[in-house]
Amino acid sequence: MDVAPYMSRVPEFAAFPTVDQMHAELDDLAAAHPDLVRLRRIGTSRLGEPLRVATIGAGPHDAVIIGGPHPNEPIGALTVSALLRQLVEDAELREGFGYRWHLVPCVDPDGARLNEGWYARPSDRRAYAEHFYRPAEADQVEWTFPLTGEDHFFDRTLPETEALMRLMDEVRPTFVYSLHNGELQGAFYYLSRNDPALAARLTAIAAAEGLPLHMGPPEVPGAVQIGPAAYMTPRGAELAATYGVGGGSVDYADRFGALHLVTELPYWADPRVADRTPTDRQYGESIRDSLTGQRALIAELAASLARVKGDLTVRSPFRRALEDFVGTHDEFICEWEGLPGTDRPATVAEVVGGRQLVHLMRLRYCGTYLRMLDAELAAGNLTPAVRTERARLGARFDEWFEEAEAEAESTPIPLRSLVAVQLGAALLAAEAAGTGS
């Protein structure tokens, strides 16, 4: 399938939509095209937000498209919008492709609302860090699907996760697509099947849009590579014990024999993340430096938390996310220690990727900490400890941001390009799932 014409139809976008704007667009499309778009509620979020799916198309296959599985990753909301509109406008795509599409623009609206402070400024890295929110691991929709194996049992599913489960149980999908993105890494993919031909087509459309491919350290140590910038999707059974979570949407998709795809795209492009030129440093040394930086961050935030913990009064999601990070992140990164084959020269991509990870964690979680303290101040909790740590960590945030900016060689990626890649990937993978190849 030539997906270039569909990718070329993706319009320009200036910002990510708010949750209210997502709902309004679904309402408008369903009202304007009642014969094509079926809009219905599939569940309710933890804070009472309706979870809705738009269904369109006809055919023997069903596709479930999941936008916003992590609320700091809203590219998928625009991708759902662009795909839904193309399906409305293009009868051949809608009727001849062989799919009923079930599109969820945002499966974690509660978390998305806590990120809306930067949605209107998608190219502003400081705004992103200052308004960043990512839930604690056990509060993430993507990683709270049930696991019932003997090695690890998990049944603390969230209402949002249960809504996706009910939808998949109903339609028994052929294809499930979870729309993700990162920040400064290159583009890469997870596939539930070892399909090198499909992986190559997926990476080709990202490269054609000018996105650097991710050639640095894999997101998960020991990830099985299908091809450049493409990996087998790790299952919950492989990750749950370490990360203290359940299964992913891939685990539930496996119940139906569905092809599962994750597209991971950056907001900012740094050509170095695709540079496989060897450096004069060992890969193991690069890993150790990154781990040292992350552990220094954990230690500093933990010491700060100890100074204010007795004064905290607000049960904010920021506090839960921060305490989860401080309490568990070292267990996660321990997986990187003692990996075989790290005595070789590190590539430019690997050195840059390790360093960027330190910057990412500093800005994400110092920003989360400041939001936690601001919630205390807004509630009138003006104790000396809270005020002192707010001032100290505010200055520390400025230092870390300036340091990250000094090392950055990145430019914002047009939102249109990111959406085009996710949309093209949806069509390529859906075609492969529908033909069984």
DATAFEN-V295353 format. One record per residue. RES is the residue in one letter. SS is DSSP state (hx for helix, st for strand, lp for the rest). PHI is phi in degrees with one decimal (none if undefined). Layout:
# DATAFEN-V295353
res = <RES:RES>
ss = <SS:SS>
phi = <PHI:PHI>
This chain:
# DATAFEN-V295353
res = <M:D:V:A:P:Y:M:S:R:V:P:E:F:A:A:F:P:T:V:D:Q:M:H:A:E:L:D:D:L:A:A:A:H:P:D:L:V:R:L:R:R:I:G:T:S:R:L:G:E:P:L:R:V:A:T:I:G:A:G:P:H:D:A:V:I:I:G:G:P:H:P:N:E:P:I:G:A:L:T:V:S:A:L:L:R:Q:L:V:E:D:A:E:L:R:E:G:F:G:Y:R:W:H:L:V:P:C:V:D:P:D:G:A:R:L:N:E:G:W:Y:A:R:P:S:D:R:R:A:Y:A:E:H:F:Y:R:P:A:E:A:D:Q:V:E:W:T:F:P:L:T:G:E:D:H:F:F:D:R:T:L:P:E:T:E:A:L:M:R:L:M:D:E:V:R:P:T:F:V:Y:S:L:H:N:G:E:L:Q:G:A:F:Y:Y:L:S:R:N:D:P:A:L:A:A:R:L:T:A:I:A:A:A:E:G:L:P:L:H:M:G:P:P:E:V:P:G:A:V:Q:I:G:P:A:A:Y:M:T:P:R:G:A:E:L:A:A:T:Y:G:V:G:G:G:S:V:D:Y:A:D:R:F:G:A:L:H:L:V:T:E:L:P:Y:W:A:D:P:R:V:A:D:R:T:P:T:D:R:Q:Y:G:E:S:I:R:D:S:L:T:G:Q:R:A:L:I:A:E:L:A:A:S:L:A:R:V:K:G:D:L:T:V:R:S:P:F:R:R:A:L:E:D:F:V:G:T:H:D:E:F:I:C:E:W:E:G:L:P:G:T:D:R:P:A:T:V:A:E:V:V:G:G:R:Q:L:V:H:L:M:R:L:R:Y:C:G:T:Y:L:R:M:L:D:A:E:L:A:A:G:N:L:T:P:A:V:R:T:E:R:A:R:L:G:A:R:F:D:E:W:F:E:E:A:E:A:E:A:E:S:T:P:I:P:L:R:S:L:V:A:V:Q:L:G:A:A:L:L:A:A:E:A:A:G:T:G:S>
ss = <lp:lp:lp:hx:hx:hx:hx:hx:lp:lp:lp:lp:lp:lp:lp:lp:lp:lp:hx:hx:hx:hx:hx:hx:hx:hx:hx:hx:hx:hx:hx:hx:lp:lp:lp:lp:lp:st:st:st:st:st:st:st:lp:lp:lp:lp:lp:st:st:st:st:st:st:st:st:lp:lp:lp:st:st:st:st:st:st:lp:lp:lp:lp:lp:lp:lp:lp:hx:hx:hx:hx:hx:hx:hx:hx:hx:hx:hx:hx:hx:hx:hx:lp:hx:hx:hx:hx:hx:hx:lp:lp:st:st:st:st:st:st:lp:lp:lp:lp:hx:hx:hx:hx:hx:lp:lp:hx:hx:hx:hx:lp:lp:lp:lp:lp:hx:hx:hx:hx:hx:hx:lp:lp:lp:lp:lp:lp:hx:hx:hx:lp:hx:hx:hx:lp:st:lp:st:st:lp:lp:lp:lp:st:st:lp:lp:lp:lp:hx:hx:hx:hx:hx:hx:hx:hx:hx:hx:hx:hx:hx:lp:lp:lp:st:st:st:st:st:st:st:lp:lp:lp:lp:lp:st:st:st:st:st:lp:lp:lp:lp:hx:hx:hx:hx:hx:hx:hx:hx:hx:hx:hx:hx:hx:lp:lp:lp:lp:st:lp:lp:lp:lp:lp:lp:lp:lp:lp:lp:lp:st:st:st:lp:lp:st:st:st:lp:lp:lp:hx:hx:hx:hx:hx:hx:hx:hx:lp:lp:lp:st:lp:hx:hx:hx:hx:hx:hx:lp:lp:lp:lp:st:st:st:st:st:st:st:lp:lp:st:st:st:hx:hx:hx:hx:lp:lp:lp:st:st:st:st:st:hx:hx:hx:hx:hx:hx:hx:hx:hx:hx:hx:hx:hx:hx:hx:hx:hx:hx:hx:hx:hx:hx:hx:hx:hx:hx:hx:hx:hx:lp:lp:lp:lp:lp:hx:hx:hx:hx:hx:hx:hx:hx:hx:hx:hx:hx:hx:hx:hx:hx:hx:hx:hx:hx:lp:lp:lp:lp:lp:lp:lp:lp:st:st:st:hx:hx:hx:hx:hx:hx:hx:hx:hx:hx:hx:hx:hx:hx:hx:hx:hx:hx:hx:hx:hx:hx:hx:hx:hx:hx:hx:hx:hx:hx:hx:lp:lp:lp:lp:lp:hx:hx:hx:hx:hx:hx:hx:hx:hx:hx:hx:hx:hx:hx:hx:hx:hx:hx:hx:hx:hx:hx:hx:hx:lp:lp:st:st:st:lp:lp:hx:hx:hx:hx:hx:hx:hx:hx:hx:hx:hx:hx:hx:hx:hx:hx:hx:hx:hx:hx:hx:lp:lp>
phi = <none:-91.6:-91.5:-56.7:-61.1:-71.0:-64.3:-69.0:-82.5:-66.1:-79.1:-76.1:-128.6:-100.1:-159.2:-86.5:-76.0:-73.5:-60.7:-63.2:-67.2:-62.0:-61.6:-63.1:-65.3:-59.2:-61.0:-64.6:-66.6:-66.1:-70.5:-77.3:-134.7:-63.9:-81.4:-114.5:-106.2:-104.1:-111.4:-149.6:-92.1:-112.6:174.1:-137.9:-71.9:-62.4:-100.4:96.4:-79.5:-68.5:-104.6:-125.9:-127.6:-104.2:-112.6:-151.7:104.0:-144.2:153.1:-78.3:-112.4:-123.1:-122.3:-110.6:-112.1:-112.0:-93.7:63.3:-63.8:-123.7:-72.1:-88.7:-128.0:-93.9:-54.9:-59.5:-63.8:-70.6:-64.6:-59.0:-60.9:-66.4:-66.9:-61.1:-66.5:-65.9:-66.7:-66.1:-84.6:-113.8:-64.7:-65.3:-65.3:-72.7:-102.9:-96.7:-81.0:88.7:-130.0:-98.3:-101.2:-118.6:-111.1:-110.2:-69.7:-157.3:-91.7:-128.4:-65.0:-61.4:-68.3:-61.6:-61.3:-81.2:-107.7:-63.6:-63.1:-113.2:-57.9:-79.6:-128.7:-66.4:-93.5:-93.3:-67.9:-66.8:-60.3:-58.5:-69.1:-70.6:-115.5:-74.1:-147.6:-135.2:-64.0:-56.9:-53.2:-74.9:-105.4:-94.2:-59.2:-60.4:-115.8:-129.9:-79.9:-68.9:-126.9:-123.3:-76.5:-71.1:-74.3:-150.4:-113.8:-140.8:-137.3:-91.4:-67.8:-88.7:-56.5:-66.6:-64.1:-63.4:-64.0:-66.0:-61.7:-62.4:-62.8:-67.6:-59.5:-70.2:-96.9:48.4:-68.5:-87.9:-141.3:-126.9:-128.4:-104.7:-92.9:-120.2:-161.6:-114.0:-125.0:-121.1:-73.5:-80.3:-75.3:-154.5:-132.6:-117.4:-122.4:-80.4:-124.9:-81.0:-125.2:-60.1:-66.0:-65.1:-57.3:-65.1:-66.6:-66.2:-66.6:-64.9:-71.8:-66.7:-63.9:-64.3:-85.3:84.9:-83.5:-68.9:-82.4:-80.5:-115.7:-84.3:-59.5:-65.0:-62.6:-116.8:-60.2:78.5:-59.3:-84.6:-87.9:-88.9:-168.9:-55.1:60.5:-145.6:-134.0:-68.7:-69.3:-67.0:-89.0:-58.4:-62.4:-81.4:-112.3:-60.4:-63.8:-73.4:-93.2:67.5:-124.7:-98.7:-83.2:-100.9:-61.5:-63.7:-63.6:-72.8:-62.4:-59.8:-60.7:-106.7:68.9:-77.9:-73.5:-117.7:-127.6:-122.9:-109.3:-109.3:-127.2:-87.7:-84.7:-120.3:-101.2:-123.6:-60.4:-66.9:-70.2:-107.8:-89.3:-96.9:-67.9:-65.3:-108.3:-90.1:-108.3:-78.7:-60.9:-61.5:-66.1:-62.4:-62.5:-62.7:-62.0:-66.4:-63.9:-62.6:-64.8:-67.7:-70.0:-64.0:-63.8:-57.9:-63.3:-67.5:-68.5:-64.6:-63.9:-65.4:-59.9:-62.5:-74.9:-112.0:-55.9:-68.3:-101.4:-73.6:-126.1:-96.4:-88.4:-87.2:-63.2:-66.3:-65.4:-63.8:-66.2:-65.7:-64.7:-65.3:-62.4:-63.3:-82.6:-124.8:-63.5:-63.7:-63.8:-68.6:-75.8:-59.0:-62.1:-83.1:-83.9:75.8:-67.3:-73.9:74.0:-97.3:-89.6:-84.3:-64.7:-76.8:-83.1:-56.4:-60.1:-70.8:-66.2:-64.9:-61.7:-64.9:-71.3:-63.1:-63.7:-63.7:-59.8:-58.0:-65.2:-58.4:-72.2:-58.5:-91.1:-70.6:-61.7:-64.1:-61.5:-64.1:-65.8:-63.1:-68.6:-64.2:-64.7:-64.2:-63.9:-65.6:-83.4:89.2:-88.8:-104.2:-66.6:-56.2:-64.9:-64.6:-67.0:-64.8:-69.1:-63.8:-68.9:-67.1:-74.3:-63.7:-68.2:-65.7:-58.6:-59.8:-61.7:-66.8:-66.4:-63.3:-65.9:-64.6:-66.2:-65.3:-94.1:-78.8:-132.3:-117.6:-130.1:-63.1:-90.5:-55.6:-59.4:-57.4:-65.0:-65.3:-66.2:-58.8:-66.6:-63.7:-69.8:-60.9:-63.9:-59.5:-72.0:-62.6:-70.5:-62.8:-61.5:-63.1:-67.8:-71.0:-95.0:75.4:-130.4>
